[in-house]
C-alpha cells in the first residue's frame, strides 16, 4: 500500500473518500478467476493516485484486505467532511455471461443523520422537505466520463438506497466497474492499462463535478420555500365604512 498521509482537516482542498468494496472475509462476486474484493482494491488505489494527481485530498476506507462495515464507511466520509464519496465495485450477472458494461448507483434519499449533516454543512434552516440531488449529478458525470475513457458499454445511472450512499452526507456514488461474469470484460479488468483508464475516467468525473460544485455549493440541493404568509382577511365588520368602487378609466 502506498504511503497515505492523513488529510489535513483545516485544508480547503476538497476531500474525496474512496471506498474499495468488500474486503477480508467478504469477497464479493467471484467469476473467471477473479475475486471482486481484490479487483476493487486495485482500482481504488489507482483512483486514489489519479485524484491526488488532480490536486485533491483522498481518504481510503481500506487500503488492504480488511473489512469495514458499510455504515462505518459512510460515517467515515461524514466525520472527515468529505466533498464526495465514491465506492468501487465489480458486477455479476449470475449465469448470464453476455451482460457487460459499467453502471453507477446513487440514492435520492438520505438518512436523517446524513440530512442533518447536510443542513449543518450548508448552513440550511431545516431538514424538513430537504432533498439532495447532488449524488445524481455526480453519478451522471462519473458514468459519462468513465464510459468515454474506457469505451465500455454504458448501462446508465440507477437509483438505489445502498447503505454507503444513503448514509453519506456528501454527494456519493457506487460504481460497478464491469462484470466479472463476462469473459472478455473480466480479461480487460486484469489488464493494468485498462485499469488505469478506469481510474482516470472515474477521477475525471469526480474532479469535473467538484469544479462545478465549488462555484455553487447549493447546486442540486432542493430547499423548500418558507411557508407563504397569508394575506389578512378583509374585515367583515358591517359597521365598517364602505367605499365606492373606483370607476374604470374612460377609453
C-alpha positions, 0 to 999 in steps of 0.5 A: 500500500502506498504511503497515505498521509492523513488529510489535513482537516483545516485544508480547503482542498476538497476531500474525496473518500474512496471506498474499495468494496468488500474486503477480508472475509467478504469477497464479493462476486467471484467469476473467471478467476477473479475475486471482486474484493481484490479487483476493487482494491486495485482500482481504488488505489489507482483512483486514489493516485489519479485524484491526488494527481488532480490536486485533491485530498483522498481518504481510503476506507481500506487500503488492504484486505480488511473489512469495514462495515458499510455504515462505518464507511459512510460515517467515515466520509461524514466525520472527515467532511468529505466533498464526495464519496465514491465506492468501487465495485465489480458486477455479476450477472449470475449465469448470464455471461453476455451482460457487460458494461459499467453502471453507477448507483446513487440514492435520492434519499438520505438518512436523517443523520446524513440530512442533518449533516447536510443542513449543518454543512450548508448552513440550511434552516431545516431538514424538513422537505430537504432533498439532495440531488447532488449524488445524481449529478455526480453519478451522471458525470462519473458514468459519462466520463468513465464510459468515454475513457474506457469505451465500455458499454454504458448501462446508465445511472440507477437509483438505489438506497445502498447503505454507503450512499444513503448514509453519506452526507456528501454527494456519493456514488457506487460504481460497478466497474464491469462484470466479472461474469463476462469473459472478455470484460473480466480479461480487460479488468486484469489488464493494468492499462485498462485499469488505469483508464478506469481510474482516470475516467472515474477521477475525471468525473469526480474532479469535473463535478467538484469544479462545478460544485465549488462555484455553487455549493447549493447546486442540486440541493432542493430547499423548500420555500418558507411557508407563504404568509397569508394575506389578512382577511378583509374585515367583515365588520358591517359597521365598517365604512364602505367605499365606492368602487373606483370607476374604470378609466374612460377609453 
